[in-house]
Amino acid sequence: MDDLGLARANAVKNILLDFGVTASSVLVSSSILPVSEAFDVAIIGGVTFSF
């Protein structure tokens, strides 16, 4: 993969990771998810979108 492709993949991964963390923190603050499950969701989301 060239540098541009790698940079783009990292940018996408960071956006998705930020989104996952934000979404899970919103769910926790809304008491929809317990904190322990939200961590699992954020970790699974981050790992899933790691290229």
N, C-alpha and C positions, 0 to 999 in steps of 0.2 A: 504494500500500500504506500502511495506517495505521501509527502508531508501534508499536502492540502487535504487529502482524504482522511488522514489521521487526525488532523486538527478538527475537521468537520465531525468526525465520529466522537471525539472528546467533547466537543461543544454540545452535541445532541445528548450524550451521556450525562453531562452536567445539568442540562436543562431538565431531563427526565428525573434525575436524582433529586434536584431541587423541588420539582413538582411532587415527587413521591414523599419527600420529607414534609413539605408544606401540607399536602393532602392528609398525611397521617397525623400531623399536629392539629389540624382543623378537626379531624374526627375525634381526637382525644379531648380537645377543649370543648367539643360538643357532647362529650360523654357517649359517643356512638361506639367507640372502641376503647377497651382498657389499654393502658400504656404498653403492657407487655406484648399485646397483639400488634399494636401500631409499630413497635420496633421491628417485629417480624415482617410486617408489610413493607416498611421502608427498606429493610435489608434485602428482602426478596425482590422488590422493585429495582433496587440499585444493582443487584447481581444479575437480574434478568437483562438489564439494559447495558451491562458492561460488555463491550465488544471484544 
